[in-house]
């Protein structure tokens, strides 16, 4: 369970690197900023939910595995499904972050123009 929860932090790091690569101070619109904020929040909140699920299942699974060793495979399967929540959030966040710059042209203009 500890290794699986550590992967969730890597998801946030991947998203941060991709968003940082798309930022350009000269033509960074408010639309792109809000889209990148949404992408980061999507990955963060889905990783938080997946980490909570991994923690609860890991705790209950380790206690149950001590009493009945046959439950190990079922515990691992449930942990994999909990990890999938974070992976789905990563996919959605990457889609939002990658399409932010193309769709926001001309929607939000600065006040000094």
N, C-alpha and C positions, 0 to 999 in steps of 0.2 A: 504493500500500500504506500510506503514512503516514496518509492521510485516512481510510482504512477502519479502521485501528487506533485513530484518534482517536475514532471513533464509539463504540467499545467503552467508553471512559471516560464518555461521555455516558449510556450505559445504566446505569452505576452511579450517576450523579448523579440520574437520573430515579427510580431505585428508592429512593435515600436521601430524596428530597423526598416521595415518596408515603408511605414509612414514617414520616417525621417528622410528616406531617400526620395520621396515625392514632394518634399517641402522646398519651395523656392521663394525667398523673401520678396523678390521683385514682383511676382504675379501670383501671390497666394490669396485667393478670395475667401470671403467669409463662408461661402458654400463649402469649399474644400475643408476649411477649419472645422465646421460643424460635422461634415461627413467623417473626417478623421477622428473627431471626438466620439462620434457614434460608433465607429469601428473599434476604437479602444475600449469603450464601455461595453460593447457586445462581447468582446473577447474576455474582458475582465469579469463581467458578471457571470458569463457561462462557465468560466474557470472557477469562480467562487462557488457556484452551485455544484459543479463536478467535484471540487475538493471537499465540500461538505458531504456529498454522497459517498465519496471514497472513504472519508473518515468514519462515517456512521457504519457503513458496510464492513470496513476493515476491522473496526472495534468488535462489532457483533460477530463477524466471521472468525476472528482469531479466538474469541471466547468459545464459540460453538465448535471450532476445529479441535480445541483442547478436549472437549467432551466426546465428540464424534468425528473421527478423522475422515469419514466418507464425505463430509461436507466441503472439503477443500476445493474440489472442481467447481461446485456450484458457487462458492464464494468468489473464485477467480472470474467466472463468467459474469457475475453481477458487477464486479470491479471493472471489467472491460466495458460493460454497458455504461457505467458511470463515467468512465474516461471518454466515451464517445460523446457525451454532452459537451465537454470542453472542445473536442475536435470539431463538432458542428458549429460551435461559436467561433472557432478560428476560421473556418471556411466562410461563414457569413461576414465576419470582420474583414477578411482579405478581399472579398468581393466588393464590399462597401468602400474600402480604402482604394482599391484599384480603379473603380469607376468614378471616383470623386472629381477628378480634374476635367474629364471630358464633358460631363453633364452640367457643370456649374458655370459655363461661360455666359457672362452677361446677366446673370440672375441677381447678383449682389454687387453693387458698385460702391466704391468708397465715397465719403462725403466731400472730399477735397477736389472732386472733378468738376 
